[in-house]
Amino acid sequence: MLSLDKLQQTGKKATRDGFGAGLKAAGDKHDNVIMLTADLRGSMKSEDFINTYPDRFIQCGISEANMMGVAAGLATAGKIPMTTTFANFSTGRVYDQIRQSIAYSDKNVKICASHAGLTLGEDGATHQILEDIGMMRMLPGMTVINPCDYNQTKAAVQAIAEHHGPVYLRFGRPGWPIFIPEDQKFEIGKALHLNEGSDVSIFATGHLVWYAVEAARELEAEGISVDLINIHTIKPLDEAAVIASAKKTGAVVSCEEHNKYGGLGSAIAECLSKSAPTFQEFVATDDTFGESGKATDLLDKYGLGIKDIVAAAKRAVAKK
């Protein structure tokens, strides 16, 4: 198990950079990995893969629905297609194609979605999406993964190339702290325990894992013991880890860069309602769309900051 003292920032890179590195590594190992993009090869940090394997790259143009159909066909032919565009266009624009052509027939397509959540930043609300995890969670057989830093994203890409079945992989635009050890094993469906604690459980995903680490440091300094868990795989959820932690602490906080409906918080609440009803606080956007602005400013404005996680943890503990 890791611990707060071992979770130190070693650099700063976007999780989309981790995708690019993981794509190249997966391509090196699997000659049937194919990258498709909807006119966003640069934004997806995929140049290393494209330059090395130009015959395994398909530029679909700004035609996301068509890209999903092409990917489904490639999967039928035994390829491992990885579609790439912004999260908004990877889900909301093409939900019908994903449902009918990929999920319904359990196609081995990897939907790789960058610029997710509020931290798309200055591109604004029309390009942000805060509902995508919920949309993908509802599709039968769809695996949903939301890694937290460069290293974890790089490892996740390689893991999904090994996994058979449709996957939604979500990552982001801004430079973000690197803090997960490079050699840390990534296992789909297995939560990563970051700190052992007894007073409150904090479950976090994506960019908010780092904020949860910083919040946990503040809480521990105030004498509140934090059981901190990185939920990088939202579906299938590591229910055993969630239940064990909730039973130990009796207070739960979920943290995500997503609407409070349908995402990680909902998945945890569904799990605990069946097996270990527990007081829960939600750090998530409150049923709203976003807006244009700097990434960290938006997280603070919409209640997803470090101080918001600290406050939620205190509320959860007070309810016990």
C-alpha positions as CSV (number, residue, x, y, z in Angstrom):
1,M,0.0,0.0,0.0
2,L,1.1,3.6,-0.7
3,S,0.9,6.3,1.9
4,L,0.6,10.1,2.0
5,D,4.3,10.6,2.6
6,K,5.1,8.5,-0.5
7,L,2.7,10.5,-2.7
8,Q,4.9,13.4,-3.7
9,Q,4.8,15.3,-7.0
10,T,7.6,14.3,-9.2
11,G,6.7,16.5,-12.2
12,K,3.8,17.8,-14.2
13,K,2.3,16.5,-17.4
14,A,-1.2,16.2,-18.8
15,T,-2.9,12.9,-18.7
16,R,-3.4,13.2,-22.4
17,D,0.4,13.0,-22.6
18,G,0.2,9.8,-20.7
19,F,-2.3,8.5,-23.3
20,G,0.2,9.3,-26.1
21,A,3.0,7.4,-24.3
22,G,0.7,4.5,-23.5
23,L,-0.5,4.3,-27.1
24,K,3.0,4.0,-28.4
25,A,3.9,1.4,-25.9
26,A,0.7,-0.6,-26.7
27,G,1.4,-0.3,-30.4
28,D,4.9,-1.6,-29.9
29,K,3.5,-4.7,-28.2
30,H,0.4,-5.3,-30.4
31,D,0.7,-5.0,-34.1
32,N,-3.1,-4.9,-34.4
33,V,-3.5,-1.7,-32.4
34,I,-5.0,0.9,-34.7
35,M,-5.4,4.6,-33.9
36,L,-8.3,6.6,-35.3
37,T,-8.9,10.3,-34.8
38,A,-11.5,12.9,-35.6
39,D,-9.0,15.6,-36.7
40,L,-7.3,15.8,-33.3
41,R,-3.9,14.0,-33.7
42,G,-2.0,16.8,-32.1
43,S,-4.4,17.3,-29.2
44,M,-4.2,13.6,-28.5
45,K,-0.4,13.7,-28.2
46,S,-0.2,10.8,-30.6
47,E,2.6,11.9,-33.0
48,D,5.1,9.3,-31.7
49,F,2.7,6.5,-32.5
50,I,1.7,8.0,-35.9
51,N,5.3,8.6,-36.9
52,T,6.3,5.1,-36.0
53,Y,3.3,3.3,-37.4
54,P,1.8,5.5,-40.1
55,D,0.0,2.6,-41.7
56,R,-1.9,2.0,-38.4
57,F,-3.3,5.5,-38.2
58,I,-6.6,6.5,-39.7
59,Q,-7.6,10.2,-40.0
60,C,-11.4,10.2,-40.0
61,G,-11.8,14.0,-40.1
62,I,-14.5,15.8,-38.1
63,S,-16.8,12.9,-38.5
64,E,-17.0,11.2,-35.1
65,A,-20.1,9.0,-35.8
66,N,-18.3,7.6,-38.9
67,M,-15.2,7.0,-36.8
68,M,-17.1,4.8,-34.4
69,G,-18.5,2.8,-37.3
70,V,-15.1,2.3,-38.8
71,A,-13.8,1.2,-35.4
72,A,-16.5,-1.3,-35.0
73,G,-15.6,-2.8,-38.4
74,L,-11.9,-2.9,-37.6
75,A,-12.7,-4.8,-34.3
76,T,-14.8,-7.3,-36.3
77,A,-11.7,-7.9,-38.4
78,G,-9.5,-8.6,-35.3
79,K,-7.9,-5.2,-34.9
80,I,-7.8,-3.3,-31.6
81,P,-9.1,0.2,-32.6
82,M,-8.6,3.2,-30.3
83,T,-10.8,6.1,-31.2
84,T,-9.6,9.6,-30.2
85,T,-11.3,12.9,-29.8
86,F,-12.6,15.2,-27.0
87,A,-14.8,13.5,-24.4
88,N,-17.8,15.5,-25.4
89,F,-17.6,14.3,-29.0
90,S,-16.5,10.7,-27.9
91,T,-19.8,10.2,-26.1
92,G,-22.6,12.8,-26.4
93,R,-22.2,13.3,-30.2
94,V,-22.0,9.5,-31.0
95,Y,-24.0,7.7,-28.3
96,D,-26.2,6.0,-30.8
97,Q,-23.2,4.6,-32.7
98,I,-21.5,3.4,-29.5
99,R,-24.6,1.8,-28.3
100,Q,-25.7,0.1,-31.5
101,S,-22.4,-0.7,-33.2
102,I,-20.0,-1.2,-30.3
103,A,-21.6,-2.0,-27.0
104,Y,-24.6,-4.1,-28.2
105,S,-22.3,-6.5,-30.0
106,D,-19.5,-6.3,-27.5
107,K,-16.9,-5.0,-30.0
108,N,-13.3,-4.7,-28.9
109,V,-13.2,-0.9,-29.4
110,K,-11.4,1.4,-27.0
111,I,-13.0,4.9,-26.8
112,C,-10.2,7.2,-25.7
113,A,-11.6,10.5,-24.7
114,S,-9.5,13.6,-23.9
115,H,-10.4,17.1,-22.6
116,A,-13.0,15.7,-20.2
117,G,-14.7,17.6,-17.4
118,L,-14.3,21.3,-16.5
119,T,-10.5,21.3,-17.0
120,L,-11.0,21.6,-20.8
121,G,-10.9,25.2,-19.5
122,E,-10.9,28.1,-22.0
123,D,-12.7,26.1,-24.7
124,G,-15.8,26.5,-22.7
125,A,-19.1,24.8,-21.9
126,T,-19.9,23.6,-25.4
127,H,-16.8,21.5,-25.5
128,Q,-16.9,20.4,-21.8
129,I,-18.8,17.3,-20.7
130,L,-19.8,16.4,-17.2
131,E,-22.2,13.6,-18.0
132,D,-20.0,11.2,-19.9
133,I,-19.2,8.7,-17.1
134,G,-22.9,8.3,-16.4
135,M,-23.6,7.7,-20.1
136,M,-20.9,5.1,-20.5
137,R,-21.7,3.4,-17.1
138,M,-25.2,2.6,-18.3
139,L,-24.1,0.7,-21.4
140,P,-24.1,-3.0,-20.7
141,G,-20.6,-4.5,-20.9
142,M,-18.8,-1.1,-21.1
143,T,-15.7,-0.8,-18.9
144,V,-15.1,2.8,-17.7
145,I,-11.7,4.0,-16.6
146,N,-10.6,7.5,-15.4
147,P,-6.9,7.6,-14.5
148,C,-5.4,10.3,-12.3
149,D,-2.0,11.3,-13.6
150,Y,0.5,10.7,-16.5
151,N,1.9,7.5,-15.2
152,Q,-1.5,5.9,-14.4
153,T,-2.9,6.9,-17.8
154,K,0.1,5.5,-19.6
155,A,-0.4,2.2,-17.7
156,A,-4.2,2.2,-18.3
157,V,-3.7,2.5,-22.1
158,Q,-1.5,-0.6,-22.1
159,A,-4.0,-2.4,-19.9
160,I,-7.0,-1.8,-22.1
161,A,-5.1,-3.0,-25.1
162,E,-4.8,-6.4,-23.2
163,H,-8.5,-6.3,-22.2
164,H,-11.1,-7.7,-24.5
165,G,-14.3,-5.7,-24.8
166,P,-15.5,-2.1,-25.2
167,V,-13.7,0.4,-23.0
168,Y,-14.3,4.1,-22.3
169,L,-11.0,5.7,-21.2
170,R,-11.3,9.3,-19.9
171,F,-8.4,11.8,-19.5
172,G,-7.7,15.5,-19.6
173,R,-6.1,18.5,-21.1
174,P,-4.1,20.4,-18.5
175,G,-0.7,19.8,-17.1
176,W,-1.3,17.9,-13.8
177,P,1.0,16.6,-11.0
178,I,2.6,13.3,-11.5
179,F,2.6,11.4,-8.2
180,I,1.7,7.7,-8.8
181,P,5.0,5.7,-9.0
182,E,5.9,4.7,-12.6
183,D,6.2,1.0,-11.6
184,Q,2.8,0.9,-9.8
185,K,0.7,-2.0,-11.2
186,F,-2.5,-1.0,-13.0
187,E,-5.3,-3.6,-12.7
188,I,-8.6,-2.9,-14.4
189,G,-11.4,-3.1,-11.7
190,K,-9.0,-3.0,-8.8
191,A,-8.9,0.2,-6.6
192,L,-5.6,1.6,-5.5
193,H,-5.3,2.2,-1.8
194,L,-3.3,5.4,-1.3
195,N,-3.5,5.8,2.5
196,E,-4.7,3.8,5.5
197,G,-7.1,5.7,7.8
198,S,-10.0,5.2,10.2
199,D,-12.1,8.3,10.4
200,V,-13.3,9.0,6.8
201,S,-13.1,7.3,3.5
202,I,-12.3,9.5,0.5
203,F,-12.8,7.9,-2.9
204,A,-11.5,10.0,-5.8
205,T,-11.1,9.6,-9.5
206,G,-9.3,11.4,-12.3
207,H,-7.7,14.8,-11.6
208,L,-9.4,15.0,-8.2
209,V,-7.2,12.2,-6.9
210,W,-4.4,14.7,-6.5
211,Y,-6.7,17.2,-4.8
212,A,-7.9,14.4,-2.5
213,V,-4.2,13.7,-1.6
214,E,-3.7,17.3,-0.7
215,A,-7.0,17.4,1.2
216,A,-6.0,14.3,3.1
217,R,-2.7,15.9,4.2
218,E,-4.7,18.9,5.6
219,L,-7.2,16.6,7.4
220,E,-4.5,14.4,8.9
221,A,-2.7,17.5,10.2
222,E,-6.0,18.3,12.0
223,G,-6.2,14.9,13.5
224,I,-8.7,13.3,11.1
225,S,-7.5,10.0,9.8
226,V,-8.2,9.5,6.1
227,D,-8.7,6.2,4.2
228,L,-7.8,7.4,0.7
229,I,-8.7,5.3,-2.3
230,N,-8.1,6.0,-6.0
231,I,-11.0,4.6,-8.0
232,H,-9.5,4.6,-11.5
233,T,-12.0,2.0,-12.8
234,I,-15.5,3.2,-12.2
235,K,-17.0,0.2,-14.0
236,P,-16.5,-2.5,-12.9
237,L,-16.3,-0.9,-9.5
238,D,-14.1,-2.5,-6.9
239,E,-17.1,-3.0,-4.6
240,A,-15.1,-5.1,-2.0
241,A,-12.7,-2.2,-1.5
242,V,-15.5,0.4,-1.2
243,I,-17.5,-1.7,1.3
244,A,-14.4,-2.6,3.4
245,S,-13.4,1.1,3.7
246,A,-16.9,2.4,4.4
247,K,-17.4,-0.2,7.1
248,K,-14.1,0.8,8.7
249,T,-14.7,4.5,8.8
250,G,-18.5,5.0,8.7
251,A,-18.2,8.2,6.7
252,V,-17.6,8.5,2.9
253,V,-16.7,11.3,0.5
254,S,-16.7,10.8,-3.3
255,C,-14.7,13.2,-5.5
256,E,-15.0,13.6,-9.3
257,E,-14.9,16.1,-12.1
258,H,-18.3,15.1,-13.2
259,N,-22.0,15.7,-12.5
260,K,-23.1,14.4,-9.1
261,Y,-25.6,12.3,-10.9
262,G,-24.5,9.2,-12.7
263,G,-20.8,9.2,-11.9
264,L,-18.4,7.8,-9.3
265,G,-20.5,9.1,-6.4
266,S,-23.6,7.4,-7.7
267,A,-21.8,4.2,-8.3
268,I,-20.5,4.2,-4.7
269,A,-23.9,5.1,-3.3
270,E,-25.5,2.2,-5.3
271,C,-22.9,-0.2,-3.9
272,L,-23.2,0.9,-0.3
273,S,-27.0,1.0,-0.3
274,K,-27.0,-2.7,-0.9
275,S,-24.3,-3.8,1.6
276,A,-23.1,-1.1,4.0
277,P,-25.3,2.1,4.1
278,T,-23.0,4.9,5.1
279,F,-23.1,8.7,5.4
280,Q,-21.8,10.1,2.1
281,E,-20.8,13.5,0.8
282,F,-20.5,14.3,-2.9
283,V,-17.8,16.5,-4.3
284,A,-19.0,16.9,-7.9
285,T,-20.7,19.5,-10.1
286,D,-24.1,20.3,-8.8
287,D,-26.4,19.5,-11.8
288,T,-24.9,22.2,-14.0
289,F,-23.1,22.9,-17.2
290,G,-19.6,24.5,-17.1
291,E,-18.2,27.7,-18.6
292,S,-15.0,29.1,-20.0
293,G,-12.1,29.8,-17.7
294,K,-8.8,28.6,-16.3
295,A,-8.9,24.9,-15.3
296,T,-8.1,25.3,-11.6
297,D,-10.3,28.4,-11.3
298,L,-13.2,26.4,-12.7
299,L,-12.6,23.5,-10.2
300,D,-12.7,26.0,-7.3
301,K,-15.8,27.8,-8.6
302,Y,-17.8,24.6,-9.1
303,G,-17.0,23.2,-5.7
304,L,-14.3,20.7,-6.7
305,G,-11.3,22.4,-4.9
306,I,-9.1,21.0,-2.1
307,K,-10.9,23.1,0.4
308,D,-14.2,21.6,-0.8
309,I,-13.0,18.1,-0.2
310,V,-11.7,19.0,3.3
311,A,-15.1,20.5,4.1
312,A,-17.0,17.5,2.8
313,A,-14.9,15.1,4.8
314,K,-15.6,17.1,8.0
315,R,-19.3,17.1,7.2
316,A,-19.3,13.3,6.7
317,V,-17.4,12.7,10.0
318,A,-19.8,15.0,11.9
319,K,-22.8,12.9,10.7
320,K,-21.5,9.7,12.4
